[in-house]
């Protein structure tokens, strides 16, 4: 599966959440000078609560930092285009 198969379901200002296939929930954040996407795995519960933890003006960034410190399961960068299923966790 390639990063282009990500299906965006909810959007925030600089990020979104969506899915790869029917079972892999992901957080998409745009990075670098070219706004290349990076995808981090999230749980169904984190997906459902996206509007709460992804607000631009929240003061508690713990959830956002927790997610972006997880492995990048795939990205728009050369050599990382395919979903690395070995990095998936049981969330």
C-alpha positions, 0 to 999 in steps of 0.5 A: 500500500502506498501513501497515495492510498490514504483516505482523509476523513477529518481535517484540521488546520495543518493535519488530518486523520484518515485511513489506509484500507479498512483497519489502519487509522492514521494521522497525517501531518505535512512536513518540510519545505515542500509540505510532504505528508508523513503518516503516524498510526493512531487508534480508533479512539484517537481518530474519534477524538481528533477534534478535541486533541488537534485544536489549534489553540489547545494548551495541552499538547501531550496527545499530539506529541505522543502521536508524532513521536510514534514511527512514521508508517509511510510518507511522501518522501522518496524511499518511504512511499510504501506502508511499512506494516512492520511498524504497526502497533496494537493500539 
